[in-house]
Amino acid sequence: MRIDVFSIFPEYLQALDLSLIGKARQKGLLEIAVRDVRDYALDKHRSVDDTPYGGGAGMVMKPEPWALALESVLPQGAEGQAGEDAPLLIVPSPAGRVFDQSLAYELAEERHLVFACGRYEGIDERVYDWAGAHFRVMPVSLGDYVLNGGEVAVLAMVEAIGRLVPGVVGNPMSLVEESHSDGLLEYPVYTKPASWRGMDVPDVLLGGNHAAIEAHRRAEQLRRTASRRPELLEGRSAADLSRADLAVASELGFGVRDGVLARSAAPSSSESRADGDT
């Protein structure tokens, strides 16, 4: 996978040299280039922003440096061809599609991603109009809040996407068992010692019965999801759940209505405590 990131603070992206993503770059599994938009400025001061037309606070990023920057990563002869094979330009924006695990999987299938990290009051709107003729453009949001720039969002997205590329994570099974991989939160995990400060690892995890361990972990997934993110259970198709799943869901106050899970009653206090929440 090829990833190009444009920013006026390229040093912000140095974290992409670390940990699994950094190792994947060294192995050639991910080809990541971080580029400075100021390198495409047209004056000796390397200016990339100016005052907004119509007045208002702050500065707006100028269109020409951005156009020149983005043009530099287009395949030769691809200008004006924003078809299925065009690079996907991702623009971090609070007005974009919310980034989640399903979108991460979707983007991990792409061959070439380009990220545009805006700053100040944003990038001149005409850049997006222009880019639509050369790229597939997707505004993406991390959530309903505002950051100083797109770099933090891009770091999160590149890590979430990159680790799904085959070979980046050493044990592929760890991807299957993680939170959100199947729409549920991950089960609690434990390591040695078996007893620590008066708290013990659940006995079932020490017994070596793999079927019992799997059942326990699945039940804990459902309990944690019901406690912390109940909206992930509500509306879930009952056909996708086993009888054991439905039994646990019932204990947690979820019933089946019109073929999907729906909150039917509040879970008991003992069930809430089982998740470890207070």
N, C-alpha and C positions, 0 to 999 in steps of 0.2 A: 504494500500500500504506500502511495505517495501522499504526503501531507505538506502543504505550504502554509506558513503562518505569517501574516503581515501585521506589523506593530511599529509604533514609534518608540517603544521601549523593549527592544528585543532581549535585553538582559533579563527581563521579567520571565522569559520562557526558558531560562537555563535549567529549571527543574526537569525539563524533558530529557536531560542528559543523565538523570539519576534512576536508580532502581530498575524495575522491569522494562520500562519504556526505553531507558538508556541502553540496557543490554540488548533489547530488540533492535535498536538502531545500529549497534555495533555488529550484530549478526546479519544485518541487511534485511530483517523482517519488516522493518518500518523505515521508510526514507522520509525523514522530516527535515525541512529547511525553514529556518526562521529568518525573515527578511525585514530590513528597516525601511519603512515607508519614506523616511527622510532621504534615502538614497535616490529617490525619484523626484525630489523637489527641483524646481526650475531656477532658483536663485541661490546666491552665495550663502545666504543665511539658512538655507535648507528649510524654508517655511512650509508648513503643511496645514495651517489654519488661518482663518480670517474672520472678520466680524460678520454677523448674520444680516442678510437682507430683511428689512421689516423691523429691525431693532430687536432688542431682547438681551438677556444676560448671556454671558459666555461666548465661546468661539465655535466655529463650524469648520470641520476638516475640508480642505479644498479638493475639488474633483480631479484636477489633472494629475497630481502625484499618485492618487489612488488608481486612476485609469492606467497610467504607465506601469505602476507596480503590478497590477493584475494582468495586464497584457504580457508581462515578462514570463508568466507561467503558462500561458496558453500554448497548446501545440501549434507548430508552424502550419499555416494555412487554415487554422480553425476559426479565424476571426469571422464573426457573424453567423456561426453555426452552433447554436445552443441546443443541440439534440441530445439523445440519450447518452452519447459518449463524451459529452462535454464535461469538464470538471464541475464538481458541485461546490459552489461558493456558499459557505456558512457564515452568516452575519449574526454575532451575539446581539440580541435585542430583547428588551422586556416585552416587546410587542410580537415576539415570535412564537413558534410552536414550542411547547414545553418539552425540555429534554428529559427523557426517561430511559429505562433499560431497553424497552422495545425499540426506541429510536436509535440507541447505541448499536443494537444488533443490525438494524437496517443500514446504518452508516458504515458499519464494519464490512459490508459487502461492496462498498465503493472502491474504485481503483485510485481515484485522485480527489482529495479533499483540499479545499482552500479556505482558510479562515481569515476574516478581516476584522481586526481588533480596533474598533472605533474608540475615540476619546472625546473629551470636551462635551459639546452638545450633540455630537454625532457627525456622520459623514454627509456631505451634500447629497440630497435625495437623487440628483441626476446620475450619480454614480450607479445606484441600483438600477435605474432605468437603462443606462448604458450596458451594465453587466448582464442584464437579461437577454441581450442579443449574443452573448459570448459564453455565458455560464448558465447552468441551472442554479438558481438562487434560492436559498432557504434561510429565512430568519429563524433563529432558535433562542429560546429563553431558558435560563436555569431555574427561574422561579419569579414570583411576584415581588421583586425588590430591585433596587438600582445599585449598580457598581460604578466605580470610577472609570472603568474601561473594560474592554472585552477580554483582556489577558487572563484574568482569573477564571472566567467561564471557559475559555479555550483550553486552559490547563486541565480542567475537570473533564471536558468533553474528549480531548485527545487521549487521556488516560483511560476513560471508560470505553472508548471505541477501540483504542490500540490493543488493549488486553484481550479483546475478543478475536483478534487476528490469529489464525492458527500458528502455534509455536511460541507465541509470546509468553503465555502462562505455561509453566512446566507441566502441571497436572491438569489436563482438560476437565477432569471430574470436579475440580474446585469451582469451575464456572457454573456447572450444573447445580451445585448445592448452595450457591450464594443467594442473598436476598434479591428478590425481584426476578430471578431467573425463571421462576414458574408463577410469578404474580404474588408470591408470599414472602414474608421476611424470613431471614435465615434463623435456624434454631440456635440456641445458646451453645457455646463451645467451652471446653475445659482442658486443662493440662495438669501435669504433676505440680505439687503433691495432691494426693487424693483427698486429703483433709487439710484445710488452711484456715486459720483463725476461727475455728469453730464451725466452719462451713464445709460440707462434704460434697464431692461429686456424686450425682445420682447413681445409685447402685447398678441400674440397668446398663450403664456405660462401662462398668467394670467387669461384667459377667461374661463377655465374649459371645453372647447370643446375637448374631448379626441381624436376624429378623426382628428381635425385640428392640434392638438399638434403632433400627430403621423406623419402626412403629413409634417409638418414643420421640425421635427427632421430628417426625412428621406431626405428631400431636403438639409438640412444642412450637413448631412453625405456626400452626393454626392459633395456638394460644397467644403467642407474641403478636401475630398480625391482628387478632381481634382486639388485643389490649392497646396496641400502639397505632395501628393503621386500619381501623375497622372498615373503612371505605374500600379497601382492597378485597374484602370478603363479600361485602354487599353487592348483589347483582351477579355474583359468580355462578356459572352454570352448575347445577347439581349433578349433571351428567359427567362433569369432569372430576368429580370427587368420589372417593370410595365410601363404602358403608362405614368404615372406621372414621374417615374424615367427617362424615355427616353426623356421626355420634358425638365426636368431639365438638363440632360446631353447635350441636344442640345444647351441650353442656355450657357452652359459652354464650348462649342466648340467641343463636341463629336458627331459623327454621327455613323450610323450603316453601316458597310461594311462587306460583306460576313458573316452576322449573328453575328458579334461581334462589340463592341465599338471600334472606332478608332478616333484619334484626327483629326478633320477636319478644325478647325480654332482656333485661340487664343481667349480666353474669353475676353469680354469687360472689361475696367478698373473698371466699376461699379460692375461687377460680382466679380472681384478679391477683391474689398474692402468689399463685403458682407461677405467674410470669415473672415475678421478681419486682414488679412495679409497686410503688408506695404512694 
